[in-house]
Amino acid sequence: MIDFRPFYQQIATGPLSAWLETLPLQLKQWEKQTHGDYAKWAKLIDFLPHLEADHIELKSAVRSERICPLSDGQKQRITYLLKQLIPWRKGPYDLHGIYIDCEWRSDFKWQRVLPHLAPLQDRLILDVGCGSGYHMWRMLGEGAQMVVGIDPTELFLCQFEAVRKLLNDDRRANLIPLGIEQMQPLGVFDTVFSMGVLYHRKSPLDHLSQLKNQLRKGGELVLETLVVDGDVNTALVPADRYAKMKNVYFIPSVECLINWLQKTGFNNVRCVDVALTSLQEQRKTEWLENESLIDFLDPQDHSKTIEGYPAPKRAVILANK
């Protein structure tokens, strides 16, 4: 099983030390009710070889390389193990010559978000709903001091730990399998990211307040979420599914979302990017067995989802506490 004790030691004397009041007990409870396949997935990480990379690139990609490349047999063995952790949603990763072509080209999102951020150099960062952690590595590539990701999905945790092992066991990034609603208010993070989460929350204003509670005064919120066209009073509430997703509750307009953020006490709220999700950014690959964006859109009209709603459009909103 995955050992969280090194993380406890890391934070024991820093600004996150107060988290030790609740976190160890929460994770002990979490371990008692994990997904039935968690033990199998965690064991796969043990089977991955310890490989020392001679070069690790995190600024322009997530890539590890060796001067002496792996043999074809070694690559096949590692690829086999990594494919036991399918589906790989967010990426891509290039690890010792093995290219994990994930469903999402998350580097596209990072290119849209990064130019607008306050510099991440030496920052303590929280990434809420981090998935397998792709953006956490890119944050380190921008000089972050430490990145903590939270995501309750056991498969994502095991994917993250597999990638970490192939990145020389870099301990500057850590994934904790909790939801934001389970975190005690720490109020110490310089930057908090919530990307692709808000529309999955039954109470979006509660989610925004939870994000605010983790930021230090003056810290920056980076919110990336689905939006629809409309005025300050516009929010789509899908009747059943949206793009075949069951757990989509509210999709606001940009103006509505800005209003929500101001209502929850954020200031300097601004929208810095809006983009339609393209078929190049989200698509089916050999690392994904399920359907992808092309299956979620109206086959006759890609401006609509299969249910008839506006096709996915995503906005990046920045705000300060």
MOWOFEN-V202983 format. One record per residue. N is the residue number from 1. PHI is phi in radians with two decimals (999 if undefined). Layout:
# MOWOFEN-V202983
n->N phi->PHI
n->N phi->PHI
This chain:
# MOWOFEN-V202983
n->1 phi->999
n->2 phi->-1.34
n->3 phi->-1.73
n->4 phi->-1.64
n->5 phi->-1.07
n->6 phi->-1.03
n->7 phi->-1.19
n->8 phi->-1.02
n->9 phi->-1.15
n->10 phi->-1.07
n->11 phi->-1.64
n->12 phi->-1.06
n->13 phi->-2.03
n->14 phi->-1.95
n->15 phi->-1.14
n->16 phi->-1.64
n->17 phi->-1.05
n->18 phi->-1.09
n->19 phi->-1.11
n->20 phi->-1.19
n->21 phi->-1.17
n->22 phi->-2.18
n->23 phi->-1.12
n->24 phi->-0.99
n->25 phi->-1.17
n->26 phi->-1.05
n->27 phi->-1.28
n->28 phi->-1.11
n->29 phi->-1.16
n->30 phi->-1.04
n->31 phi->-1.10
n->32 phi->-1.36
n->33 phi->-2.32
n->34 phi->-1.35
n->35 phi->-0.97
n->36 phi->-1.04
n->37 phi->-1.64
n->38 phi->-1.02
n->39 phi->-1.06
n->40 phi->-1.13
n->41 phi->-1.10
n->42 phi->-1.11
n->43 phi->-1.14
n->44 phi->-1.04
n->45 phi->-1.11
n->46 phi->-1.08
n->47 phi->-1.32
n->48 phi->-1.17
n->49 phi->-1.28
n->50 phi->-1.45
n->51 phi->-2.06
n->52 phi->-1.56
n->53 phi->-1.39
n->54 phi->-1.49
n->55 phi->-2.52
n->56 phi->-2.16
n->57 phi->-1.99
n->58 phi->-2.14
n->59 phi->-1.38
n->60 phi->-1.82
n->61 phi->-2.94
n->62 phi->-2.05
n->63 phi->-2.52
n->64 phi->-2.17
n->65 phi->-2.45
n->66 phi->-2.12
n->67 phi->-1.10
n->68 phi->-1.72
n->69 phi->-1.08
n->70 phi->-1.19
n->71 phi->-1.26
n->72 phi->-1.03
n->73 phi->-1.12
n->74 phi->-1.09
n->75 phi->-1.09
n->76 phi->-1.11
n->77 phi->-1.12
n->78 phi->-1.17
n->79 phi->-1.04
n->80 phi->-1.03
n->81 phi->-1.13
n->82 phi->-1.13
n->83 phi->-1.30
n->84 phi->-1.27
n->85 phi->-1.78
n->86 phi->-1.07
n->87 phi->-1.55
n->88 phi->-1.64
n->89 phi->-1.51
n->90 phi->-2.04
n->91 phi->-3.00
n->92 phi->-1.62
n->93 phi->-2.15
n->94 phi->-2.21
n->95 phi->-2.04
n->96 phi->0.95
n->97 phi->1.49
n->98 phi->-1.78
n->99 phi->-1.70
n->100 phi->-1.63
n->101 phi->-1.55
n->102 phi->-1.27
n->103 phi->-1.00
n->104 phi->-1.72
n->105 phi->-1.45
n->106 phi->-1.19
n->107 phi->-1.15
n->108 phi->-1.08
n->109 phi->-1.08
n->110 phi->-1.07
n->111 phi->-1.13
n->112 phi->-1.35
n->113 phi->-1.45
n->114 phi->-0.94
n->115 phi->-1.06
n->116 phi->-1.70
n->117 phi->-1.37
n->118 phi->-1.05
n->119 phi->-0.88
n->120 phi->-1.55
n->121 phi->-0.93
n->122 phi->1.14
n->123 phi->-1.55
n->124 phi->-1.67
n->125 phi->-2.16
n->126 phi->-2.00
n->127 phi->-2.00
n->128 phi->-1.56
n->129 phi->1.19
n->130 phi->-1.37
n->131 phi->1.07
n->132 phi->-1.42
n->133 phi->1.71
n->134 phi->-0.93
n->135 phi->-1.19
n->136 phi->-1.07
n->137 phi->-1.15
n->138 phi->-1.17
n->139 phi->-1.12
n->140 phi->-1.10
n->141 phi->-1.09
n->142 phi->-1.62
n->143 phi->1.69
n->144 phi->-1.01
n->145 phi->-1.28
n->146 phi->-2.66
n->147 phi->-2.18
n->148 phi->-1.92
n->149 phi->-1.86
n->150 phi->-2.17
n->151 phi->-2.84
n->152 phi->-1.37
n->153 phi->-1.45
n->154 phi->-1.07
n->155 phi->-1.08
n->156 phi->-1.10
n->157 phi->-1.04
n->158 phi->-1.23
n->159 phi->-1.08
n->160 phi->-1.05
n->161 phi->-1.17
n->162 phi->-1.15
n->163 phi->-1.11
n->164 phi->-0.96
n->165 phi->-1.08
n->166 phi->-1.57
n->167 phi->-2.03
n->168 phi->1.04
n->169 phi->0.95
n->170 phi->-1.10
n->171 phi->-1.68
n->172 phi->-1.31
n->173 phi->-2.03
n->174 phi->-2.49
n->175 phi->-1.90
n->176 phi->-1.95
n->177 phi->-1.43
n->178 phi->-2.29
n->179 phi->-1.59
n->180 phi->-1.03
n->181 phi->-1.19
n->182 phi->-1.62
n->183 phi->-1.41
n->184 phi->-1.19
n->185 phi->-1.16
n->186 phi->-1.76
n->187 phi->1.04
n->188 phi->-2.21
n->189 phi->-1.36
n->190 phi->-1.28
n->191 phi->-2.40
n->192 phi->-2.12
n->193 phi->-1.80
n->194 phi->-2.37
n->195 phi->-2.12
n->196 phi->1.31
n->197 phi->-2.11
n->198 phi->-0.94
n->199 phi->-1.26
n->200 phi->-1.58
n->201 phi->-1.74
n->202 phi->-1.14
n->203 phi->-2.18
n->204 phi->-1.11
n->205 phi->-1.20
n->206 phi->-1.07
n->207 phi->-1.07
n->208 phi->-1.09
n->209 phi->-1.14
n->210 phi->-1.10
n->211 phi->-1.10
n->212 phi->-1.07
n->213 phi->-1.17
n->214 phi->-1.64
n->215 phi->-1.49
n->216 phi->-1.30
n->217 phi->-1.07
n->218 phi->1.55
n->219 phi->-1.18
n->220 phi->-1.90
n->221 phi->-1.66
n->222 phi->-2.05
n->223 phi->-1.99
n->224 phi->-2.18
n->225 phi->-2.76
n->226 phi->-1.20
n->227 phi->-2.39
n->228 phi->-2.17
n->229 phi->-1.23
n->230 phi->2.60
n->231 phi->-1.70
n->232 phi->-1.13
n->233 phi->-1.76
n->234 phi->-1.71
n->235 phi->-2.60
n->236 phi->-1.44
n->237 phi->-2.09
n->238 phi->-1.01
n->239 phi->-1.16
n->240 phi->-2.35
n->241 phi->-2.00
n->242 phi->-2.20
n->243 phi->0.89
n->244 phi->1.19
n->245 phi->-1.58
n->246 phi->-1.40
n->247 phi->-1.71
n->248 phi->-1.99
n->249 phi->-1.90
n->250 phi->-2.37
n->251 phi->-2.18
n->252 phi->-1.49
n->253 phi->-1.30
n->254 phi->-1.04
n->255 phi->-1.11
n->256 phi->-1.13
n->257 phi->-1.13
n->258 phi->-1.06
n->259 phi->-1.08
n->260 phi->-1.03
n->261 phi->-1.14
n->262 phi->-1.17
n->263 phi->-1.11
n->264 phi->-1.59
n->265 phi->1.69
n->266 phi->-1.37
n->267 phi->-2.24
n->268 phi->0.92
n->269 phi->-1.42
n->270 phi->-2.63
n->271 phi->-1.60
n->272 phi->-1.97
n->273 phi->-2.85
n->274 phi->-2.37
n->275 phi->-2.60
n->276 phi->-1.25
n->277 phi->-1.29
n->278 phi->-1.65
n->279 phi->-1.26
n->280 phi->-1.48
n->281 phi->-1.46
n->282 phi->-2.27
n->283 phi->-2.72
n->284 phi->-1.39
n->285 phi->-2.39
n->286 phi->-1.24
n->287 phi->-1.71
n->288 phi->-2.49
n->289 phi->-1.60
n->290 phi->-1.55
n->291 phi->-1.28
n->292 phi->-2.43
n->293 phi->-0.91
n->294 phi->-1.00
n->295 phi->-1.43
n->296 phi->-1.67
n->297 phi->-1.75
n->298 phi->-1.07
n->299 phi->-1.07
n->300 phi->-1.62
n->301 phi->-2.66
n->302 phi->-1.25
n->303 phi->-1.44
n->304 phi->-2.23
n->305 phi->-1.32
n->306 phi->-1.13
n->307 phi->-1.54
n->308 phi->1.73
n->309 phi->-1.45
n->310 phi->-1.00
n->311 phi->-1.07
n->312 phi->-1.00
n->313 phi->-2.27
n->314 phi->-2.13
n->315 phi->-2.03
n->316 phi->-1.97
n->317 phi->-2.05
n->318 phi->-1.94
n->319 phi->-2.72
n->320 phi->-2.18
n->321 phi->-1.48
